[in-house]
């Protein structure tokens, strides 16, 4: 129930943290559906992804950012720039610190960046389901010493523990104002980028070694036509390219007899069908785009 005496609040909240701190899993849990891809590989998130949380007393627009890190490439520098640009423009910052790993140099590096930020900072200790109660208690103390925090909250996005409490705390820190997005909208990600990310997510689960960092995905074509098998429904044909950096990586993505690319396609197609609510025919091709992580023109072409 909305309290008529309480003003409606709305605004932008950036989630920051080192790579693999649980930012996207938390974003998806708060929005109540998948708006960003998740993998156990660092640097999975490469764009600022917006997810909209609708609460009775307000609307929280979450901006899930790439992990701030010490960059080794032009891509890395651009990802850090995405985070810094986001921080300059939000009402609240959530610093995610995982419960199952000690506070380290990466967390302290991000905390230093946050000293320049005027918005209030909420420290969230994530992944409490993966740590003991003693670990969580110690991490709450360690994390609260990183920054001058408005709140410090332990959360398990996987189990849903304290997620609603966090949402209510965030609403309370936002300025008064009307909703920024309509009630039914949960993200402002465009469909093509979501489709590309589903392919990349499936690929990240299937390939190892150096390939994940070197992988980018573009959607070359999306065609919609009536589904010949189901009256009144659509068939969506999606043509996607997986770009790797070196010729040696191409066979890793294809797999013996095309087994890996086929598995990537099967998994990605299931996600696409759920997203589009239509039958999907997905065609994947692997291409070598030499050393794209350090080439400004190639990065622009790939949307970074």
N, C-alpha and C positions, 0 to 999 in steps of 0.2 A: 504493500500500500504506500502511496505517496503521501507524505506529511504536507498538508496544505500550508502549514506555517513555515515550511522550509523552502527556500528558493531553489529552482532547478539549476543545475550546474553542468557545464560541458567544457571540454578542452582536450588538449593533446598531451599524452604521456609517453615519453621515450623509454624503452627498455634498453639498457646498456649492460655490458659485462664482457669478460674475455670470451674467446671462442669456446663453444660447448658449455656455457654456463646455464643452459636451460631456458633461454629467452623465448625461443619460438614455441617450445612446448607449453610454456606459461601463457603466451599470447593465445595459442589455440584453445587452451583450457578456459581462459577468461571469456573469449568470444563465443565459445560453445561449439565451434566447428573449426575445421582445418583451414587456416588462411596462409600458413607458411609451411614450407617443407622442413622435415626433421631428419637428422642423421647423426650418427656419433662421430662424424668427421668434423674437425674444425673448419671454419669458414664456409659452412653450408649456406648461411644467409648472405646474399650479395647485394640486396637492395633494401631500402627502408620499406617495410611492408606494413600497411595500415590495417588494423582490425578494429571493428567498432563494437563496444560493449554497451548494451542498453540496460540501464538500471532504472528502478522506479523514480529515483530522485535526480537522475542525471545520465549523461552519456560520456563514456571514456573512449577517446580515439587513441588506441595503442599504436605506437610506431616501433616495430621490432627492427632493430638495427644490426648490421654486421658486427661481429666481435672486434673490439678495438685491440690491436696487436702491433707488434713491431714489424713493419712491412718489409718484405723481401723483393717486391716487384711493384711496377706501376699500378697494377690492379690492387695490390694491398694498400698503396697510398690513397687510391681513389676510394676504396672501401672505408678507410679511416676518415676521409673527407666527408663521406655520406653521414657518418656518425656525428662529426663536429657540426656540420650544417644543420642536422636534425636537432642537436642540443641547443642551438642558438634560438630555436623557434618553438619550444614546447613549454607547457605550464607546470609539469612535474616530471622528474626523472626517477626511474626505478633502476637501482644498481643491483644486478643479480649476482650473487655469490653462491656457488654450489656448496652444499653441506658436506659432500663426500670427498672434498679435496681441500688441503690447507690453503689459507690465504697466502697468495704468492706475489711475485713481482708484477705479474700481469694485472692483478687487482689493484695494487698500489699505483701502477701507471695510470689506470683509469680514474682512480680516486683523485690523482693530481689534476687530471683534465677537468674534473668536475668542480674544482675550486673556482674556475672562471665562470661557472654557470650560475645564473641568478635564481633559477627555479628551485623549489624545495626538492630534496632528495629523499626517497624512501628506499631503504636497504631491504632487499628480499633475499633471505637464505633459501635457495631452491633445493630440490631433490632431497627433501628430508626423509623420504621413504627409503633412500639408499644409504642412510647413515644411522648410527645408534643415537639414543637420546642424549648421551654424554657428548658425542661429536657435535650434535646440533646445538647444544647449550654452549659449548666452547666456540663454535663458529659464530653464534649470535654475538658473543662478546668481541671476538676478533673482527667481525664485519662492522660492528658499530663503531670501532675505533678508526675505520678507514676514512669516514667522512662525518660531517656534522649533519646527522640524519633527522628528518622530521618524524620518521617511524622506522622500526626494525621488525620485520615480520618473517617467521618461518613458514614455508609453503611447500606442499607437494602437489605439483600440477598433475602428475600421473594419477594420484589418488583423490585429487580434489580437495585436500585438506587446506583450510584457511583461504581458499581462492575467493570465496564471496566476501569474507572479511576484508581482504586486500582491495577488492573492487570498491567496497563502501568507503574505505580509508581514502582511496584515490579520488572518488567523487567529492569527498569532503574538502580536498585540497584544491579542487578546480575552481575557476572563477564562475560567477553567476552568468548564465546565458542560455539561449535556446538550443535545441538539438542541432548538431552540425550535419547529420545524415538522417535520411528517413528510417523509420522503425524497422523495415525489412532488410536494410542493407548491413552487411557484416564486414565488407572490405571494399576498398576502391581499386584493388588490383585489376588490371585489364585481363581479359580472358586468355589472350595469347601468352602473356607472361606466366599465368597460372599453368597453362598447358605445358610450356617449356620447363617450368619448375618441377612438374610431376615426372617428366622424363628424366630430369637431372636427379631427382630424389631416388627413382628406381635404379638409375645407373650407379649412384653412390653406394647403394647396398650390394651391388654385384661386382664391383671392381675394386682393386686394392693397389698397393704400391703407390707410385706417384701420380696415377691417373686422376683421382678425384680433384686435385688442385688444378689440373690441366684441362678439365672438362668444362665446356660451355655448351648450351643448347639453344638453338633458334628454331622458331616455327616458320617454315617457308610458305605454307599454304594451309588454309582451312576452308573446305567446301561443305556446304550444307545442302542436302537434297532429301526428297521424301524417301522414307525407308521402305524398300520393296517388300520386306518381310513383315512390317508392322504398319497397318493402315493408320494414318493420321499422326505418325511419329517421324522424327528426323533421323537420318543417317549422317553423321559428321565424319568427313574424311580429313585427317590431319597428316601433314607431311612435315617431319622434323629432321633437323640435322644435329648430330652430336659432333662437336669440334674438339679434337685433341691437339696437342702441340707437336708431337713427334711421331714419325712413321712407326716406331716400335710400339707405340701405345694403341695403334689401330687394331691389331690382332687381339689385344687384351679386351677391347670393347666388343669385338665380334664374337670371340670364343670359338672353340673347335666346332666346325660345321655350323657356325652361326648361333650356337646355343645361348651365349650370353646376351647378344642383342635381342634374341627372341624372348628371353626371360624378362629383359628390361621392358620390351614392348608389351608383354602380357600384363605386367604389374602397372605400368603407366596407363594402359588403356582402361583398366578397372577404375583408376582414380579419375580419369577423364570422363568416363560414363557417369560416375557419381556426380561430378561437377556440372556436366552439361545436361544431365537427365535425358540422354539420347544414346543410341548405339554408335560406337566409334570404330572406324577403320583407321588404324595407325600405321604409317610407313616411316621407318627409321633408316637413316643413312649415316655412315661415319665418314668424316672428312678431316684431313690434317690441316690445321691453320697454324703455321709455324710460329712458335714463341709469342702467342697473342697476348700473354699477360703483361708484356713490356712494350707493346706496340700501340701507340695512341689511336691510330686509325682503326686497327682491328678491335680494340676495346670499344670504340664508339660504335662500330658496326654490330658488335655483340650486345650493345645496350648498357655498357658500363661506363 
